[in-house]
Amino acid sequence: MIGIDLIKLERMKRLLEKYNHKFLEKYLSPSEILLVKNYKTAAGFWAAKEAASKALGTGIGAECSFHDIMISKTSKGAPLLVLSDKVRAAFNITSSALSITHDGDYAIAVVTHKTNT
């Protein structure tokens, strides 16, 4: 299972300028918010969560919310993706991998999920 998402950095910048911290709380946990250094990081996290939900074939919604997808960092700064127990069980996910990149005006994320099936 694979998903990809792309977001224009300017879009995230405008959303943060308009809604500030409230916007981050809609899609990030408190521990994820602590990792956000600027609008570029926020955009990468947005793309990562969208890509993770697309890899499930659902998108963000009732079956998988933004808060069912958690992002952290390794000691070397690489992103890690963890799905909630509810989502892992519902989709038989055994592991996930995440890559986030920024190029020019965009943040891009790719997610893969492995299943038991």
C-alpha positions as CSV (number, residue, x, y, z in Angstrom):
1,M,0.0,0.0,0.0
2,I,1.4,3.4,-1.0
3,G,0.3,6.9,-0.8
4,I,1.7,10.3,-1.8
5,D,0.7,13.9,-1.1
6,L,1.9,17.3,-2.3
7,I,1.2,20.7,-0.7
8,K,2.2,24.1,-1.7
9,L,4.2,25.7,1.1
10,E,2.5,29.1,0.6
11,R,-0.9,27.5,1.4
12,M,0.4,26.3,4.7
13,K,2.0,29.7,5.4
14,R,-1.4,31.4,4.8
15,L,-3.3,28.9,7.0
16,L,-0.8,29.4,9.9
17,E,-0.9,33.2,9.5
18,K,-4.7,33.2,9.6
19,Y,-5.4,30.5,12.3
20,N,-2.1,30.2,14.1
21,H,-1.8,27.5,16.8
22,K,-5.5,26.5,16.4
23,F,-4.8,25.2,12.9
24,L,-2.0,23.0,14.1
25,E,-4.2,21.5,16.8
26,K,-6.7,20.3,14.2
27,Y,-4.2,17.9,12.7
28,L,-1.3,17.5,15.1
29,S,-0.9,16.2,18.6
30,P,0.9,18.3,21.2
31,S,4.1,16.3,20.8
32,E,4.0,16.7,17.0
33,I,3.4,20.5,17.4
34,L,6.7,20.7,19.4
35,L,8.5,19.3,16.3
36,V,7.1,22.0,14.0
37,K,9.9,24.6,13.4
38,N,8.1,26.6,10.7
39,Y,5.4,26.5,8.1
40,K,7.6,24.2,5.9
41,T,7.7,21.6,8.6
42,A,4.0,21.9,9.2
43,A,3.4,21.4,5.5
44,G,5.5,18.3,5.4
45,F,3.6,16.8,8.4
46,W,0.3,17.7,6.6
47,A,1.5,15.9,3.5
48,A,2.6,12.9,5.5
49,K,-0.7,12.4,7.2
50,E,-2.6,12.8,3.9
51,A,-0.2,10.3,2.2
52,A,-0.7,7.9,5.1
53,S,-4.5,8.0,4.8
54,K,-4.3,7.7,1.0
55,A,-2.1,4.6,1.3
56,L,-5.0,3.1,3.3
57,G,-7.4,3.9,0.5
58,T,-9.6,6.0,2.7
59,G,-8.2,9.5,2.9
60,I,-8.8,11.5,6.1
61,G,-12.3,10.8,7.5
62,A,-14.2,8.4,9.8
63,E,-12.0,5.4,9.3
64,C,-8.7,7.3,9.8
65,S,-8.5,10.8,11.3
66,F,-5.5,13.1,11.4
67,H,-5.0,12.1,15.1
68,D,-4.8,8.4,14.2
69,I,-1.5,9.2,12.4
70,M,1.4,10.2,14.6
71,I,4.7,11.6,13.4
72,S,7.9,11.6,15.4
73,K,11.6,11.8,14.6
74,T,14.5,9.4,15.0
75,S,17.7,10.5,16.8
76,K,19.1,11.4,13.4
77,G,16.0,13.5,12.5
78,A,14.3,11.1,10.1
79,P,10.5,11.1,10.3
80,L,8.7,8.1,11.8
81,L,5.1,7.3,11.3
82,V,2.9,5.4,13.8
83,L,-0.7,4.5,13.2
84,S,-3.2,4.2,16.1
85,D,-4.0,0.7,17.3
86,K,-7.6,1.1,15.8
87,V,-6.3,1.8,12.3
88,R,-3.6,-0.8,12.4
89,A,-6.1,-3.5,13.4
90,A,-8.8,-2.3,10.9
91,F,-6.4,-2.4,8.0
92,N,-4.0,-5.2,9.2
93,I,-1.0,-2.9,9.1
94,T,2.2,-4.5,10.4
95,S,4.6,-1.6,9.6
96,S,4.7,1.8,7.9
97,A,7.5,3.9,6.3
98,L,7.5,7.7,5.6
99,S,9.6,10.0,3.5
100,I,9.1,13.8,3.5
101,T,10.9,16.2,1.2
102,H,10.7,19.9,0.3
103,D,11.6,21.3,-3.1
104,G,11.0,24.8,-4.3
105,D,7.5,25.8,-3.4
106,Y,6.3,22.3,-2.3
107,A,6.4,19.7,0.5
108,I,5.9,16.1,-0.6
109,A,5.4,13.0,1.4
110,V,5.3,9.3,0.5
111,V,4.0,6.6,2.8
112,T,4.0,2.8,2.5
113,H,2.1,0.4,4.7
114,K,2.8,-3.4,4.9
115,T,-0.1,-5.7,5.8
116,N,-0.5,-9.2,7.1
117,T,-2.4,-10.2,3.9
